[in-house]
Amino acid sequence: MADKTYTISDLASDFDVTTRTIRFYEEKGLLTPLRDGQTRIYSAADRIKLKLILRGKRLGLSLEDSKDIIEMYDPEHDNSPQLIKLIEKIRERRRLLKEQLKQQLQDLEDMIYELNEAEDRCQEALDEMNKKNN
C-alpha cells in the first residue's frame, strides 16, 4: 500500500488554515512537497510537520525555532537533543510571557490609579461648585 498523500486543499481543510499559509511555510523551507506539474503533493511527514509548525505557533515559537526543532528530528536515533531544545524554548517563552503579564498588570494598576485620581479631582470640583451655589 502506498503512503497516504495530501493536496494543499486537504491540508488547509484539515488544519483550518489557508492555502496561502501553507505556501508561505513552503517558501520558508518548512514544507517540501513533491510536484506533479503545478500540483503539490504532500506526504504524511509534511502533514506532521505542518501540525508541529501550527503547534509551535500556538506556543509562541518563531518559525525559525520551529524549523530548527523539526529539523532535529531523526527517527533512527535518540531525539533527546530535540526534546531538550523544545523544553528550553517552552521555558523561555513562559519566562517572557510572565514578564509581559507583569508589565501589563503594572500598566493596568497605573491606569486604575490615574482614573481614581481623575475621578477624585472631578468630585472635589463638583463639591466646591455645590458649596458655592448653596
A tleap script that builds the chain and sets N, CA, C and O, in Angstrom:
source leaprc.protein.ff14SB
mol = sequence {
  NMET ALA ASP LYS THR TYR THR ILE SER ASP
  LEU ALA SER ASP PHE ASP VAL THR THR ARG
  THR ILE ARG PHE TYR GLU GLU LYS GLY LEU
  LEU THR PRO LEU ARG ASP GLY GLN THR ARG
  ILE TYR SER ALA ALA ASP ARG ILE LYS LEU
  LYS LEU ILE LEU ARG GLY LYS ARG LEU GLY
  LEU SER LEU GLU ASP SER LYS ASP ILE ILE
  GLU MET TYR ASP PRO GLU HIE ASP ASN SER
  PRO GLN LEU ILE LYS LEU ILE GLU LYS ILE
  ARG GLU ARG ARG ARG LEU LEU LYS GLU GLN
  LEU LYS GLN GLN LEU GLN ASP LEU GLU ASP
  MET ILE TYR GLU LEU ASN GLU ALA GLU ASP
  ARG CYS GLN GLU ALA LEU ASP GLU MET ASN
  LYS LYS ASN CASN
}
set mol.1.N position { 0.845 -1.186 0.000 }
set mol.1.CA position { 0.000 0.000 0.000 }
set mol.1.C position { 0.885 1.242 0.000 }
set mol.1.O position { 1.849 1.317 0.762 }
set mol.2.N position { 0.569 2.201 -0.836 }
set mol.2.CA position { 1.345 3.430 -0.945 }
set mol.2.C position { 1.066 4.330 0.263 }
set mol.2.O position { -0.007 4.290 0.866 }
set mol.3.N position { 2.075 5.141 0.589 }
set mol.3.CA position { 1.883 6.102 1.672 }
set mol.3.C position { 0.812 7.104 1.271 }
set mol.3.O position { 0.696 7.479 0.104 }
set mol.4.N position { 0.033 7.529 2.256 }
set mol.4.CA position { -1.034 8.500 2.005 }
set mol.4.C position { -0.423 9.839 1.625 }
set mol.4.O position { 0.571 10.268 2.211 }
set mol.5.N position { -1.017 10.486 0.652 }
set mol.5.CA position { -0.586 11.820 0.250 }
set mol.5.C position { -1.758 12.781 0.382 }
set mol.5.O position { -2.915 12.375 0.492 }
set mol.6.N position { -1.425 14.063 0.367 }
set mol.6.CA position { -2.428 15.103 0.591 }
set mol.6.C position { -2.226 16.224 -0.410 }
set mol.6.O position { -1.103 16.520 -0.816 }
set mol.7.N position { -3.324 16.838 -0.798 }
set mol.7.CA position { -3.238 18.049 -1.610 }
set mol.7.C position { -3.147 19.240 -0.668 }
set mol.7.O position { -3.369 19.112 0.536 }
set mol.8.N position { -2.825 20.378 -1.217 }
set mol.8.CA position { -2.762 21.581 -0.398 }
set mol.8.C position { -4.144 21.891 0.183 }
set mol.8.O position { -4.255 22.371 1.311 }
set mol.9.N position { -5.199 21.613 -0.595 }
set mol.9.CA position { -6.572 21.833 -0.108 }
set mol.9.C position { -6.912 20.896 1.040 }
set mol.9.O position { -7.590 21.290 1.989 }
set mol.10.N position { -6.443 19.656 0.953 }
set mol.10.CA position { -6.672 18.690 2.037 }
set mol.10.C position { -6.086 19.233 3.343 }
set mol.10.O position { -6.757 19.260 4.374 }
set mol.11.N position { -4.820 19.664 3.282 }
set mol.11.CA position { -4.148 20.150 4.491 }
set mol.11.C position { -4.803 21.426 5.008 }
set mol.11.O position { -4.994 21.589 6.213 }
set mol.12.N position { -5.144 22.322 4.095 }
set mol.12.CA position { -5.785 23.573 4.505 }
set mol.12.C position { -7.090 23.274 5.242 }
set mol.12.O position { -7.386 23.880 6.272 }
set mol.13.N position { -7.849 22.352 4.715 }
set mol.13.CA position { -9.116 21.976 5.339 }
set mol.13.C position { -8.895 21.265 6.676 }
set mol.13.O position { -9.563 21.569 7.664 }
set mol.14.N position { -7.959 20.321 6.700 }
set mol.14.CA position { -7.685 19.557 7.920 }
set mol.14.C position { -7.256 20.441 9.088 }
set mol.14.O position { -7.625 20.193 10.236 }
set mol.15.N position { -6.471 21.479 8.780 }
set mol.15.CA position { -5.902 22.301 9.850 }
set mol.15.C position { -6.532 23.695 9.942 }
set mol.15.O position { -6.082 24.537 10.719 }
set mol.16.N position { -7.568 23.923 9.148 }
set mol.16.CA position { -8.285 25.199 9.169 }
set mol.16.C position { -7.339 26.385 8.963 }
set mol.16.O position { -7.374 27.369 9.702 }
set mol.17.N position { -6.494 26.259 7.936 }
set mol.17.CA position { -5.610 27.349 7.529 }
set mol.17.C position { -5.828 27.582 6.038 }
set mol.17.O position { -6.463 26.775 5.358 }
set mol.18.N position { -5.302 28.678 5.547 }
set mol.18.CA position { -5.449 28.962 4.120 }
set mol.18.C position { -4.353 28.267 3.321 }
set mol.18.O position { -3.299 27.921 3.854 }
set mol.19.N position { -4.618 28.072 2.049 }
set mol.19.CA position { -3.593 27.512 1.176 }
set mol.19.C position { -2.406 28.473 1.097 }
set mol.19.O position { -1.264 28.047 0.926 }
set mol.20.N position { -2.680 29.746 1.221 }
set mol.20.CA position { -1.605 30.745 1.219 }
set mol.20.C position { -0.662 30.520 2.401 }
set mol.20.O position { 0.555 30.636 2.260 }
set mol.21.N position { -1.224 30.201 3.557 }
set mol.21.CA position { -0.413 29.911 4.746 }
set mol.21.C position { 0.511 28.731 4.471 }
set mol.21.O position { 1.693 28.774 4.813 }
set mol.22.N position { -0.011 27.700 3.869 }
set mol.22.CA position { 0.792 26.507 3.576 }
set mol.22.C position { 1.892 26.845 2.574 }
set mol.22.O position { 3.033 26.408 2.726 }
set mol.23.N position { 1.546 27.623 1.552 }
set mol.23.CA position { 2.570 28.032 0.571 }
set mol.23.C position { 3.648 28.887 1.243 }
set mol.23.O position { 4.823 28.791 0.888 }
set mol.24.N position { 3.257 29.716 2.207 }
set mol.24.CA position { 4.220 30.528 2.952 }
set mol.24.C position { 5.210 29.629 3.693 }
set mol.24.O position { 6.416 29.868 3.648 }
set mol.25.N position { 4.711 28.604 4.369 }
set mol.25.CA position { 5.587 27.669 5.078 }
set mol.25.C position { 6.499 26.929 4.097 }
set mol.25.O position { 7.644 26.606 4.413 }
set mol.26.N position { 5.973 26.672 2.917 }
set mol.26.CA position { 6.787 26.032 1.889 }
set mol.26.C position { 7.912 26.979 1.440 }
set mol.26.O position { 9.060 26.559 1.294 }
set mol.27.N position { 7.575 28.251 1.225 }
set mol.27.CA position { 8.581 29.244 0.823 }
set mol.27.C position { 9.686 29.382 1.866 }
set mol.27.O position { 10.844 29.629 1.527 }
set mol.28.N position { 9.318 29.222 3.134 }
set mol.28.CA position { 10.288 29.334 4.227 }
set mol.28.C position { 11.104 28.059 4.413 }
set mol.28.O position { 11.977 28.000 5.279 }
set mol.29.N position { 10.825 27.044 3.608 }
set mol.29.CA position { 11.575 25.797 3.683 }
set mol.29.C position { 11.112 24.854 4.769 }
set mol.29.O position { 11.811 23.898 5.104 }
set mol.30.N position { 9.932 25.114 5.328 }
set mol.30.CA position { 9.408 24.257 6.385 }
set mol.30.C position { 8.696 23.026 5.825 }
set mol.30.O position { 8.670 21.975 6.465 }
set mol.31.N position { 8.129 23.157 4.648 }
set mol.31.CA position { 7.446 22.045 3.989 }
set mol.31.C position { 8.057 21.860 2.606 }
set mol.31.O position { 8.406 22.830 1.933 }
set mol.32.N position { 8.182 20.607 2.193 }
set mol.32.CA position { 8.800 20.337 0.890 }
set mol.32.C position { 7.978 19.287 0.125 }
set mol.32.O position { 8.361 18.120 0.051 }
set mol.33.N position { 6.862 19.715 -0.433 }
set mol.33.CA position { 6.019 18.760 -1.162 }
set mol.33.C position { 6.662 18.367 -2.483 }
set mol.33.O position { 7.483 19.095 -3.040 }
set mol.34.N position { 6.269 17.203 -2.966 }
set mol.34.CA position { 6.636 16.793 -4.322 }
set mol.34.C position { 5.744 17.561 -5.282 }
set mol.34.O position { 4.744 18.154 -4.876 }
set mol.35.N position { 6.105 17.549 -6.541 }
set mol.35.CA position { 5.307 18.255 -7.550 }
set mol.35.C position { 4.906 17.289 -8.655 }
set mol.35.O position { 5.681 16.433 -9.083 }
set mol.36.N position { 3.691 17.458 -9.091 }
set mol.36.CA position { 3.202 16.775 -10.285 }
set mol.36.C position { 2.669 17.887 -11.171 }
set mol.36.O position { 1.486 18.221 -11.117 }
set mol.37.N position { 3.548 18.463 -11.992 }
set mol.37.CA position { 3.188 19.658 -12.753 }
set mol.37.C position { 3.039 20.819 -11.782 }
set mol.37.O position { 3.975 21.157 -11.058 }
set mol.38.N position { 1.876 21.418 -11.769 }
set mol.38.CA position { 1.586 22.533 -10.853 }
set mol.38.C position { 1.019 22.049 -9.508 }
set mol.38.O position { 0.878 22.832 -8.569 }
set mol.39.N position { 0.703 20.779 -9.431 }
set mol.39.CA position { 0.063 20.229 -8.230 }
set mol.39.C position { 1.104 19.863 -7.179 }
set mol.39.O position { 2.085 19.176 -7.464 }
set mol.40.N position { 0.869 20.335 -5.963 }
set mol.40.CA position { 1.731 19.973 -4.839 }
set mol.40.C position { 1.202 18.674 -4.241 }
set mol.40.O position { -0.005 18.502 -4.070 }
set mol.41.N position { 2.118 17.766 -3.927 }
set mol.41.CA position { 1.740 16.501 -3.307 }
set mol.41.C position { 2.477 16.419 -1.972 }
set mol.41.O position { 3.701 16.294 -1.920 }
set mol.42.N position { 1.694 16.494 -0.896 }
set mol.42.CA position { 2.264 16.487 0.452 }
set mol.42.C position { 2.232 15.076 1.024 }
set mol.42.O position { 1.262 14.340 0.849 }
set mol.43.N position { 3.302 14.718 1.703 }
set mol.43.CA position { 3.424 13.396 2.319 }
set mol.43.C position { 2.864 13.427 3.737 }
set mol.43.O position { 2.513 14.483 4.262 }
set mol.44.N position { 2.791 12.251 4.340 }
set mol.44.CA position { 2.383 12.162 5.741 }
set mol.44.C position { 3.368 12.932 6.618 }
set mol.44.O position { 2.968 13.543 7.609 }
set mol.45.N position { 4.649 12.908 6.261 }
set mol.45.CA position { 5.662 13.658 7.025 }
set mol.45.C position { 5.415 15.161 6.918 }
set mol.45.O position { 5.570 15.885 7.901 }
set mol.46.N position { 5.029 15.638 5.726 }
set mol.46.CA position { 4.698 17.057 5.559 }
set mol.46.C position { 3.504 17.427 6.443 }
set mol.46.O position { 3.473 18.498 7.049 }
set mol.47.N position { 2.525 16.526 6.505 }
set mol.47.CA position { 1.341 16.776 7.329 }
set mol.47.C position { 1.737 16.900 8.806 }
set mol.47.O position { 1.255 17.784 9.513 }
set mol.48.N position { 2.602 16.022 9.250 }
set mol.48.CA position { 3.072 16.077 10.641 }
set mol.48.C position { 3.855 17.369 10.888 }
set mol.48.O position { 3.699 18.008 11.929 }
set mol.49.N position { 4.694 17.746 9.927 }
set mol.49.CA position { 5.451 18.998 10.069 }
set mol.49.C position { 4.510 20.190 10.192 }
set mol.49.O position { 4.722 21.071 11.025 }
set mol.50.N position { 3.469 20.216 9.361 }
set mol.50.CA position { 2.509 21.317 9.435 }
set mol.50.C position { 1.835 21.349 10.802 }
set mol.50.O position { 1.648 22.415 11.388 }
set mol.51.N position { 1.478 20.189 11.297 }
set mol.51.CA position { 0.863 20.104 12.620 }
set mol.51.C position { 1.814 20.668 13.684 }
set mol.51.O position { 1.386 21.406 14.572 }
set mol.52.N position { 3.102 20.320 13.593 }
set mol.52.CA position { 4.093 20.811 14.560 }
set mol.52.C position { 4.340 22.309 14.406 }
set mol.52.O position { 4.522 23.012 15.400 }
set mol.53.N position { 4.350 22.801 13.178 }
set mol.53.CA position { 4.520 24.240 12.933 }
set mol.53.C position { 3.385 25.010 13.592 }
set mol.53.O position { 3.611 26.006 14.280 }
set mol.54.N position { 2.165 24.539 13.373 }
set mol.54.CA position { 0.999 25.229 13.938 }
set mol.54.C position { 0.974 25.135 15.459 }
set mol.54.O position { 0.562 26.079 16.133 }
set mol.55.N position { 1.413 24.000 16.002 }
set mol.55.CA position { 1.506 23.860 17.458 }
set mol.55.C position { 2.549 24.836 18.006 }
set mol.55.O position { 2.317 25.501 19.016 }
set mol.56.N position { 3.697 24.916 17.334 }
set mol.56.CA position { 4.736 25.864 17.743 }
set mol.56.C position { 4.230 27.286 17.704 }
set mol.56.O position { 4.534 28.085 18.590 }
set mol.57.N position { 3.458 27.606 16.679 }
set mol.57.CA position { 2.882 28.951 16.560 }
set mol.57.C position { 1.965 29.243 17.747 }
set mol.57.O position { 2.020 30.328 18.326 }
set mol.58.N position { 1.121 28.270 18.106 }
set mol.58.CA position { 0.224 28.451 19.263 }
set mol.58.C position { 1.015 28.643 20.557 }
set mol.58.O position { 0.576 29.354 21.461 }
set mol.59.N position { 2.181 28.006 20.637 }
set mol.59.CA position { 3.026 28.148 21.822 }
set mol.59.C position { 3.820 29.453 21.808 }
set mol.59.O position { 4.450 29.815 22.802 }
set mol.60.N position { 3.784 30.157 20.676 }
set mol.60.CA position { 4.501 31.410 20.568 }
set mol.60.C position { 5.926 31.271 20.079 }
set mol.60.O position { 6.724 32.200 20.213 }
set mol.61.N position { 6.256 30.117 19.511 }
set mol.61.CA position { 7.599 29.929 18.969 }
set mol.61.C position { 7.705 30.631 17.617 }
set mol.61.O position { 6.723 30.733 16.881 }
set mol.62.N position { 8.892 31.108 17.303 }
set mol.62.CA position { 9.117 31.696 15.987 }
set mol.62.C position { 9.163 30.574 14.960 }
set mol.62.O position { 9.371 29.410 15.305 }
set mol.63.N position { 8.970 30.932 13.707 }
set mol.63.CA position { 9.072 29.922 12.644 }
set mol.63.C position { 10.475 29.339 12.598 }
set mol.63.O position { 10.652 28.146 12.350 }
set mol.64.N position { 11.467 30.179 12.838 }
set mol.64.CA position { 12.852 29.717 12.832 }
set mol.64.C position { 13.072 28.673 13.935 }
set mol.64.O position { 13.707 27.644 13.708 }
set mol.65.N position { 12.538 28.954 15.136 }
set mol.65.CA position { 12.660 27.986 16.236 }
set mol.65.C position { 11.961 26.675 15.880 }
set mol.65.O position { 12.506 25.593 16.096 }
set mol.66.N position { 10.758 26.784 15.336 }
set mol.66.CA position { 10.019 25.574 14.946 }
set mol.66.C position { 10.797 24.795 13.899 }
set mol.66.O position { 10.906 23.572 13.981 }
set mol.67.N position { 11.332 25.497 12.924 }
set mol.67.CA position { 12.099 24.842 11.870 }
set mol.67.C position { 13.307 24.115 12.456 }
set mol.67.O position { 13.569 22.961 12.117 }
set mol.68.N position { 14.038 24.795 13.334 }
set mol.68.CA position { 15.218 24.182 13.957 }
set mol.68.C position { 14.848 22.903 14.707 }
set mol.68.O position { 15.529 21.884 14.595 }
set mol.69.N position { 13.777 22.974 15.460 }
set mol.69.CA position { 13.355 21.826 16.266 }
set mol.69.C position { 12.874 20.680 15.371 }
set mol.69.O position { 13.208 19.519 15.612 }
set mol.70.N position { 12.097 21.005 14.350 }
set mol.70.CA position { 11.592 19.974 13.435 }
set mol.70.C position { 12.748 19.303 12.707 }
set mol.70.O position { 12.753 18.083 12.540 }
set mol.71.N position { 13.723 20.086 12.276 }
set mol.71.CA position { 14.855 19.525 11.535 }
set mol.71.C position { 15.745 18.632 12.402 }
set mol.71.O position { 16.512 17.826 11.876 }
set mol.72.N position { 15.647 18.770 13.715 }
set mol.72.CA position { 16.438 17.926 14.611 }
set mol.72.C position { 15.884 16.507 14.702 }
set mol.72.O position { 16.578 15.600 15.161 }
set mol.73.N position { 14.646 16.311 14.270 }
set mol.73.CA position { 14.010 15.000 14.388 }
set mol.73.C position { 14.725 13.970 13.528 }
set mol.73.O position { 14.966 14.187 12.341 }
set mol.74.N position { 15.055 12.862 14.140 }
set mol.74.CA position { 15.708 11.759 13.431 }
set mol.74.C position { 15.155 10.463 14.019 }
set mol.74.O position { 15.595 10.026 15.082 }
set mol.75.N position { 14.186 9.843 13.326 }
set mol.75.CA position { 13.524 8.662 13.887 }
set mol.75.C position { 14.455 7.479 14.136 }
set mol.75.O position { 14.097 6.557 14.868 }
set mol.76.N position { 15.635 7.495 13.539 }
set mol.76.CA position { 16.554 6.369 13.703 }
set mol.76.C position { 17.544 6.574 14.844 }
set mol.76.O position { 18.351 5.688 15.124 }
set mol.77.N position { 17.496 7.711 15.497 }
set mol.77.CA position { 18.435 7.998 16.580 }
set mol.77.C position { 17.714 8.581 17.787 }
set mol.77.O position { 16.502 8.796 17.769 }
set mol.78.N position { 18.479 8.825 18.815 }
set mol.78.CA position { 17.974 9.419 20.046 }
set mol.78.C position { 17.538 10.862 19.780 }
set mol.78.O position { 18.313 11.665 19.260 }
set mol.79.N position { 16.327 11.176 20.130 }
set mol.79.CA position { 15.814 12.525 19.905 }
set mol.79.C position { 15.857 13.384 21.167 }
set mol.79.O position { 15.147 14.385 21.266 }
set mol.80.N position { 16.684 12.993 22.121 }
set mol.80.CA position { 16.818 13.787 23.336 }
set mol.80.C position { 17.215 15.230 23.050 }
set mol.80.O position { 16.642 16.138 23.653 }
set mol.81.N position { 18.179 15.482 22.149 }
set mol.81.CA position { 18.539 16.884 21.871 }
set mol.81.C position { 17.358 17.710 21.373 }
set mol.81.O position { 17.224 18.882 21.725 }
set mol.82.N position { 16.506 17.101 20.556 }
set mol.82.CA position { 15.329 17.802 20.050 }
set mol.82.C position { 14.384 18.149 21.205 }
set mol.82.O position { 13.890 19.273 21.297 }
set mol.83.N position { 14.144 17.184 22.073 }
set mol.83.CA position { 13.237 17.417 23.197 }
set mol.83.C position { 13.806 18.440 24.178 }
set mol.83.O position { 13.072 19.270 24.712 }
set mol.84.N position { 15.109 18.376 24.411 }
set mol.84.CA position { 15.757 19.348 25.301 }
set mol.84.C position { 15.620 20.757 24.723 }
set mol.84.O position { 15.314 21.702 25.449 }
set mol.85.N position { 15.846 20.892 23.422 }
set mol.85.CA position { 15.722 22.201 22.769 }
set mol.85.C position { 14.287 22.713 22.873 }
set mol.85.O position { 14.074 23.898 23.129 }
set mol.86.N position { 13.307 21.844 22.680 }
set mol.86.CA position { 11.910 22.250 22.791 }
set mol.86.C position { 11.592 22.684 24.215 }
set mol.86.O position { 10.915 23.694 24.410 }
set mol.87.N position { 12.058 21.954 25.197 }
set mol.87.CA position { 11.841 22.333 26.603 }
set mol.87.C position { 12.459 23.702 26.880 }
set mol.87.O position { 11.849 24.533 27.554 }
set mol.88.N position { 13.664 23.940 26.365 }
set mol.88.CA position { 14.317 25.240 26.554 }
set mol.88.C position { 13.474 26.360 25.952 }
set mol.88.O position { 13.298 27.410 26.571 }
set mol.89.N position { 12.957 26.140 24.757 }
set mol.89.CA position { 12.138 27.158 24.091 }
set mol.89.C position { 10.833 27.394 24.849 }
set mol.89.O position { 10.381 28.533 24.963 }
set mol.90.N position { 10.232 26.333 25.361 }
set mol.90.CA position { 8.996 26.466 26.142 }
set mol.90.C position { 9.275 27.278 27.413 }
set mol.90.O position { 8.505 28.172 27.764 }
set mol.91.N position { 10.361 26.966 28.085 }
set mol.91.CA position { 10.707 27.694 29.316 }
set mol.91.C position { 11.002 29.154 29.025 }
set mol.91.O position { 10.610 30.034 29.792 }
set mol.92.N position { 11.693 29.418 27.919 }
set mol.92.CA position { 12.000 30.799 27.530 }
set mol.92.C position { 10.706 31.559 27.225 }
set mol.92.O position { 10.540 32.704 27.645 }
set mol.93.N position { 9.799 30.919 26.498 }
set mol.93.CA position { 8.520 31.544 26.153 }
set mol.93.C position { 7.704 31.834 27.411 }
set mol.93.O position { 7.102 32.900 27.535 }
set mol.94.N position { 7.687 30.883 28.340 }
set mol.94.CA position { 6.957 31.068 29.594 }
set mol.94.C position { 7.522 32.257 30.378 }
set mol.94.O position { 6.771 33.073 30.913 }
set mol.95.N position { 8.860 32.343 30.440 }
set mol.95.CA position { 9.504 33.444 31.162 }
set mol.95.C position { 9.129 34.785 30.531 }
set mol.95.O position { 8.807 35.740 31.239 }
set mol.96.N position { 9.171 34.853 29.206 }
set mol.96.CA position { 8.814 36.093 28.520 }
set mol.96.C position { 7.352 36.470 28.745 }
set mol.96.O position { 7.027 37.640 28.942 }
set mol.97.N position { 6.478 35.469 28.713 }
set mol.97.CA position { 5.059 35.733 28.965 }
set mol.97.C position { 4.835 36.271 30.373 }
set mol.97.O position { 4.046 37.195 30.575 }
set mol.98.N position { 5.528 35.693 31.338 }
set mol.98.CA position { 5.388 36.164 32.711 }
set mol.98.C position { 5.843 37.613 32.833 }
set mol.98.O position { 5.209 38.411 33.523 }
set mol.99.N position { 6.955 37.958 32.155 }
set mol.99.CA position { 7.435 39.340 32.179 }
set mol.99.C position { 6.417 40.275 31.535 }
set mol.99.O position { 6.146 41.358 32.053 }
set mol.100.N position { 5.858 39.855 30.406 }
set mol.100.CA position { 4.862 40.680 29.717 }
set mol.100.C position { 3.628 40.877 30.580 }
set mol.100.O position { 3.105 41.987 30.682 }
set mol.101.N position { 3.164 39.800 31.200 }
set mol.101.CA position { 1.980 39.896 32.044 }
set mol.101.C position { 2.236 40.780 33.256 }
set mol.101.O position { 1.363 41.541 33.674 }
set mol.102.N position { 3.429 40.677 33.815 }
set mol.102.CA position { 3.779 41.517 34.964 }
set mol.102.C position { 3.747 42.992 34.557 }
set mol.102.O position { 3.236 43.829 35.302 }
set mol.103.N position { 4.284 43.312 33.388 }
set mol.103.CA position { 4.275 44.692 32.903 }
set mol.103.C position { 2.852 45.156 32.605 }
set mol.103.O position { 2.481 46.284 32.930 }
set mol.104.N position { 2.055 44.281 31.986 }
set mol.104.CA position { 0.663 44.635 31.698 }
set mol.104.C position { -0.114 44.887 32.984 }
set mol.104.O position { -0.919 45.815 33.055 }
set mol.105.N position { 0.128 44.059 34.003 }
set mol.105.CA position { -0.545 44.252 35.281 }
set mol.105.C position { -0.149 45.595 35.891 }
set mol.105.O position { -0.998 46.312 36.421 }
set mol.106.N position { 1.128 45.933 35.818 }
set mol.106.CA position { 1.578 47.218 36.342 }
set mol.106.C position { 0.932 48.369 35.576 }
set mol.106.O position { 0.501 49.354 36.175 }
set mol.107.N position { 0.868 48.242 34.257 }
set mol.107.CA position { 0.239 49.281 33.430 }
set mol.107.C position { -1.237 49.452 33.800 }
set mol.107.O position { -1.729 50.576 33.888 }
set mol.108.N position { -1.939 48.340 34.015 }
set mol.108.CA position { -3.351 48.409 34.405 }
set mol.108.C position { -3.522 49.033 35.789 }
set mol.108.O position { -4.425 49.841 36.003 }
set mol.109.N position { -2.661 48.662 36.717 }
set mol.109.CA position { -2.735 49.252 38.052 }
set mol.109.C position { -2.469 50.753 37.988 }
set mol.109.O position { -3.125 51.525 38.688 }
set mol.110.N position { -1.510 51.179 37.152 }
set mol.110.CA position { -1.234 52.608 36.978 }
set mol.110.C position { -2.442 53.320 36.390 }
set mol.110.O position { -2.779 54.428 36.805 }
set mol.111.N position { -3.093 52.682 35.421 }
set mol.111.CA position { -4.261 53.294 34.795 }
set mol.111.C position { -5.405 53.432 35.803 }
set mol.111.O position { -6.078 54.462 35.844 }
set mol.112.N position { -5.622 52.401 36.608 }
set mol.112.CA position { -6.679 52.465 37.628 }
set mol.112.C position { -6.377 53.585 38.620 }
set mol.112.O position { -7.282 54.323 39.009 }
set mol.113.N position { -5.124 53.722 39.031 }
set mol.113.CA position { -4.735 54.793 39.945 }
set mol.113.C position { -5.033 56.157 39.311 }
set mol.113.O position { -5.598 57.036 39.962 }
set mol.114.N position { -4.651 56.330 38.041 }
set mol.114.CA position { -4.901 57.602 37.364 }
set mol.114.C position { -6.392 57.879 37.206 }
set mol.114.O position { -6.821 59.024 37.345 }
set mol.115.N position { -7.185 56.855 36.919 }
set mol.115.CA position { -8.638 57.025 36.831 }
set mol.115.C position { -9.215 57.448 38.178 }
set mol.115.O position { -10.059 58.341 38.250 }
set mol.116.N position { -8.753 56.799 39.239 }
set mol.116.CA position { -9.229 57.162 40.575 }
set mol.116.C position { -8.865 58.602 40.914 }
set mol.116.O position { -9.683 59.340 41.464 }
set mol.117.N position { -7.637 59.001 40.585 }
set mol.117.CA position { -7.191 60.376 40.844 }
set mol.117.C position { -8.031 61.378 40.059 }
set mol.117.O position { -8.451 62.400 40.602 }
set mol.118.N position { -8.277 61.087 38.784 }
set mol.118.CA position { -9.076 61.991 37.954 }
set mol.118.C position { -10.500 62.084 38.483 }
set mol.118.O position { -11.087 63.165 38.524 }
set mol.119.N position { -11.054 60.938 38.888 }
set mol.119.CA position { -12.412 60.942 39.441 }
set mol.119.C position { -12.456 61.759 40.727 }
set mol.119.O position { -13.382 62.544 40.931 }
set mol.120.N position { -11.460 61.580 41.598 }
set mol.120.CA position { -11.410 62.341 42.856 }
set mol.120.C position { -11.336 63.843 42.587 }
set mol.120.O position { -12.023 64.622 43.249 }
set mol.121.N position { -10.509 64.260 41.625 }
set mol.121.CA position { -10.391 65.685 41.307 }
set mol.121.C position { -11.708 66.235 40.766 }
set mol.121.O position { -12.117 67.341 41.119 }
set mol.122.N position { -12.366 65.461 39.913 }
set mol.122.CA position { -13.658 65.889 39.384 }
set mol.122.C position { -14.697 66.010 40.505 }
set mol.122.O position { -15.464 66.971 40.552 }
set mol.123.N position { -14.708 65.028 41.401 }
set mol.123.CA position { -15.670 65.053 42.502 }
set mol.123.C position { -15.410 66.249 43.420 }
set mol.123.O position { -16.350 66.900 43.877 }
set mol.124.N position { -14.123 66.540 43.692 }
set mol.124.CA position { -13.766 67.702 44.514 }
set mol.124.C position { -14.230 68.987 43.841 }
set mol.124.O position { -14.738 69.890 44.507 }
set mol.125.N position { -14.059 69.074 42.525 }
set mol.125.CA position { -14.502 70.272 41.801 }
set mol.125.C position { -16.016 70.413 41.879 }
set mol.125.O position { -16.530 71.515 42.071 }
set mol.126.N position { -16.729 69.303 41.731 }
set mol.126.CA position { -18.194 69.348 41.860 }
set mol.126.C position { -18.614 69.764 43.262 }
set mol.126.O position { -19.532 70.566 43.434 }
set mol.127.N position { -17.933 69.209 44.266 }
set mol.127.CA position { -18.252 69.555 45.652 }
set mol.127.C position { -18.031 71.047 45.905 }
set mol.127.O position { -18.831 71.686 46.589 }
set mol.128.N position { -16.951 71.601 45.358 }
set mol.128.CA position { -16.665 73.035 45.515 }
set mol.128.C position { -17.740 73.872 44.836 }
set mol.128.O position { -18.172 74.885 45.387 }
set mol.129.N position { -18.178 73.463 43.649 }
set mol.129.CA position { -19.229 74.192 42.946 }
set mol.129.C position { -20.533 74.160 43.730 }
set mol.129.O position { -21.245 75.161 43.814 }
set mol.130.N position { -20.836 73.002 44.299 }
set mol.130.CA position { -22.057 72.858 45.078 }
set mol.130.C position { -22.028 73.731 46.324 }
set mol.130.O position { -23.050 74.307 46.696 }
set mol.131.N position { -20.866 73.838 46.979 }
set mol.131.CA position { -20.737 74.711 48.157 }
set mol.131.C position { -20.954 76.153 47.789 }
set mol.131.O position { -21.609 76.882 48.535 }
set mol.132.N position { -20.421 76.598 46.651 }
set mol.132.CA position { -20.588 77.987 46.227 }
set mol.132.C position { -22.010 78.282 45.830 }
set mol.132.O position { -22.487 79.401 46.020 }
set mol.133.N position { -22.694 77.309 45.287 }
set mol.133.CA position { -24.072 77.508 44.831 }
set mol.133.C position { -25.092 77.403 45.967 }
set mol.133.O position { -26.254 77.768 45.784 }
set mol.134.N position { -24.683 76.917 47.117 }
set mol.134.CA position { -25.632 76.752 48.247 }
set mol.134.C position { -25.475 77.829 49.261 }
set mol.134.O position { -26.188 77.841 50.265 }
savepdb mol mol.pdb
quit
